[in-house]
Amino acid sequence: MSIVAAGPTRPSTTPAGKGVGPLLRGWREQRRVSQLELALRADSSARHISFIETGRSRPSEEMVLRLAEHLDVPVRERNALLLAAGYAPHYPETPLDDPSMDALRQGMERLIQGYEPYPALVVDATYTVLAANRGIAMLLEGVCESLLTPPLNAMRLTLHPEGLAPRIRNHREWRDHLLAQMERQIALDRSEPLRALYEEVAAYPVPEREQEEGLDGGVEPVPYFALPLQIEHGGRVLSFISSISTFNTPMDVTVAELAIETFLPADPATVKYLQSLVS
C-alpha cells in the first residue's frame, strides 16, 4: 500500500549536442504551430522566433520557459531546453522517498486508501506502479508471480497473457484503448522508454477465449457512458470506468510525471459486489 521509490532517473529524450533553436523548432513542428502563431502566444514576433530557431539569437531563460509553456513541452524536457540554451535547469527532480515529499506521499496514500473498496493506483510516466490499494490487489489475484515482482508495471499487468488479459471480457477494445493512450503520450512526450514499453505490450498475443457461461455480470444490460473495463473475478464480471488524475502546474519533474488512476464501478452489480467485500 505504501508508495515505493521510483526507479532510476529517466533521462531526457532531447538529443544531446543540439542547440536550443533546432530543439524548439522540433517541438513547434511536432505541435503543428507556425512561427507566427507561437509568436502571438508568447508575446513576441515571428522574426524573433525565426532568429532563435536558426541560432541567430540566443533566447533569455524567461523566453525559453515561455516558449516551452506555450508548446506544452513536458517539464523534464523544459530542463533540457534550458541546458541547451546555456542555463541551469529550472525544475528539480526530487525522489519520492525524499523527506520533502512526505506530504505528497501521505496525501496520495490517503486518497487511494479512501477510495477502497474500489481499485486505485499511482503510476509514473512509464506506468511503473508506485502505490496501489486493496481494490487493485483483489483484481491481481491469480496473476503470474513473475509479473508481481517489483517494479510492477500497469501495462504489463493488464495486457500480458499471464496477467489480467485472459480475464478481461472486452480485451480487444480495452487493449486498443490503452495502446491509443500510450500513442498519444509518446507523441506528446517523445519518451523512448515509453516507446519501448509500447512496442513490448503491443506485441503480446491477444487471448482467444470463448464467452463463458454462468458468470454473474448483472441481470440486465447496462448503458455505459464510457468504455468500461469488464473483468472476471470471483465467478462474475465486474465493470469499471477508469479516471486518471494528474497534478496541476507541477514545479517538480517527479510530480509532473505522476498519475493517479481510479476505477469507478460502472454498474449496480459491481457496486453491490465490492460493497459486500467490506460489509
Residue pairs with C-beta under 8 A, 6 or more apart in sequence:
1 109
1 112
1 113
1 131
1 132
1 133
1 134
2 105
2 109
2 131
3 96
3 105
3 108
3 109
3 122
3 130
3 131
4 96
4 130
4 131
4 150
4 151
5 95
5 96
5 97
6 95
6 96
6 124
6 128
6 130
6 254
7 128
7 151
9 93
10 76
10 125
10 126
10 191
10 193
10 257
12 76
12 77
12 79
12 80
13 77
13 189
13 190
13 191
13 192
14 23
14 77
14 80
14 81
14 84
15 23
18 84
19 55
19 84
19 85
20 52
20 58
20 59
20 64
20 81
20 84
20 85
21 52
21 53
21 54
21 55
22 53
22 55
23 80
23 81
23 84
24 52
24 53
24 59
24 64
24 67
24 68
24 71
24 81
25 53
27 68
27 71
27 73
27 77
28 35
28 38
28 53
28 71
30 187
30 190
31 71
31 72
33 41
33 71
34 46
35 46
35 49
35 50
35 53
36 46
38 44
38 49
38 67
38 70
38 71
39 45
39 46
39 48
39 49
41 70
42 49
42 63
42 66
42 67
42 70
43 66
44 63
48 57
49 67
50 56
51 57
52 58
52 59
52 63
52 67
58 85
58 86
59 67
59 85
61 82
61 85
61 87
61 90
64 78
64 81
64 82
64 85
64 87
65 78
65 82
65 90
68 77
68 78
68 81
72 188
73 81
74 188
74 189
74 256
74 257
75 91
75 250
75 252
75 253
75 256
75 257
76 91
76 93
76 253
76 256
76 257
77 189
77 190
78 90
78 91
79 89
79 90
79 91
79 253
82 88
82 89
82 90
83 89
91 251
91 252
91 253
91 256
92 251
92 252
92 253
93 252
93 253
93 254
94 100
94 101
94 252
94 254
94 255
95 101
95 254
96 104
96 105
96 130
96 254
101 254
104 255
108 122
108 131
108 258
108 260
109 131
111 120
111 260
112 120
112 121
112 122
112 131
112 132
112 133
112 260
112 262
113 133
115 133
115 135
115 262
116 133
116 134
116 135
116 278
117 134
117 135
117 138
117 274
117 275
117 277
117 278
118 135
118 240
118 262
118 263
118 264
118 265
118 274
119 132
119 133
119 135
119 136
119 138
119 139
119 240
119 262
119 263
120 132
120 133
120 135
120 136
120 260
120 261
120 262
120 263
121 129
121 130
121 131
121 132
121 133
121 136
121 154
121 260
121 261
122 129
122 130
122 131
122 132
122 258
122 259
122 260
122 261
123 129
123 130
123 154
123 258
123 259
123 261
124 130
124 257
124 258
124 259
125 185
125 189
125 191
125 193
125 194
125 257
126 153
126 191
126 193
126 194
126 197
127 153
127 154
127 155
127 197
128 151
128 152
128 153
128 154
129 151
129 152
129 153
129 154
129 157
130 258
132 152
135 263
135 274
138 233
138 277
139 164
139 231
139 233
140 148
140 157
140 164
141 233
142 167
143 157
143 162
143 163
143 164
144 160
144 162
144 163
146 162
147 156
147 157
147 160
147 162
147 163
148 157
153 197
154 261
155 178
155 182
155 197
155 201
156 163
156 197
156 200
156 201
157 163
157 164
158 164
158 165
158 168
158 174
158 178
159 165
159 175
159 178
159 201
159 204
160 201
160 204
161 204
161 205
161 207
164 231
165 171
165 175
165 204
165 206
165 207
166 207
166 209
167 231
167 232
167 233
168 174
168 229
168 230
168 231
168 232
169 211
169 217
169 230
169 231
169 232
169 237
170 227
170 228
170 229
170 230
171 206
171 207
171 209
172 206
173 227
174 227
174 229
174 230
175 206
177 227
178 201
179 198
179 201
179 202
182 194
182 197
182 198
182 201
183 198
185 191
185 194
186 194
186 195
186 198
212 232
214 235
215 232
215 235
215 236
215 237
216 235
216 236
216 237
216 269
217 230
217 236
217 237
217 238
217 239
217 269
218 237
218 239
218 267
218 268
218 269
218 270
219 269
222 239
222 266
222 267
222 268
224 239
224 241
224 266
224 267
225 241
226 241
226 266
227 241
228 239
228 240
228 241
228 266
228 267
229 239
229 240
229 241
229 242
229 263
230 237
230 238
230 239
231 237
231 238
231 240
232 238
234 273
236 269
236 273
238 265
238 269
238 270
238 273
238 274
239 265
239 266
239 267
239 269
239 270
240 263
240 264
240 265
240 266
240 270
241 263
241 264
241 265
241 266
242 261
242 262
242 263
242 264
243 261
243 262
243 263
243 264
244 259
244 260
244 261
245 259
245 260
245 261
245 262
246 256
246 258
246 259
246 260
247 255
247 256
247 258
250 256
265 271
265 274
